[in-house]
Amino acid sequence: MMAKNKIERIEWEIEKTRKKIVEYQDKLKNLEEQKTELENLEIVQMVRALHMTPEQLNAILSNGTIPQKNLPTEYEQEEQQYEE
């Protein structure tokens, strides 16, 4: 009888652990999604702060250089940060 109680207790612990694993997997997925959303928002904000045209953004993504035309000055960038 004692062995049966131990087996039942271990089975209960196994089931409890499986449930926790599922909960943590769901929590991890949710946190990863939140992180991705915040990273994407940060990227959008950076692009908007630079007042870039779609063509300029495409140029950056294509060859990794920032077009110097129409970039805000350091003062304008700081001013925008305070406005947000």
C-alpha positions, -999 to +999 in steps of 0.1 A: +000+000+000+028+024+008+044+019-026+010+027-042+007+060-023+042+069-034+034+061-070+002+082-069+021+111-053+047+109-080+021+107-107+004+138-092+037+156-091+043+147-128+009+160-138+014+192-117+048+197-134+034+192-169+007+218-162+034+243-150+055+236-181+025+245-203+018+276-183+054+287-185+055+280-223+024+302-227+040+329-206+072+327-225+054+330-258+035+360-246+066+377-233+084+371-266+055+386-285+055+416-263+092+421-268+089+418-306+060+444-305+081+468-285+112+463-307+090+470-338+076+501-322+111+513-314+122+508-350+092+527-363+098+556-338+135+558-349+125+559-386+099+586-380+124+606-359+147+607-389+119+620-412+129+595-438+111+589-470+103+553-479+130+555-506+156+565-480+145+537-457+148+513-485+183+526-493+193+519-457+179+485-457+195+477-491+230+488-485+233+498-448+241+535-453+221+565-441+213+591-468+226+625-455+199+645-473+169+655-451+183+641-419+174+662-388+201+680-370+211+668-335+192+698-321+161+688-340+164+652-328+166+663-291+137+687-296+116+659-309+124+637-280+111+663-256+079+667-276+071+629-273 
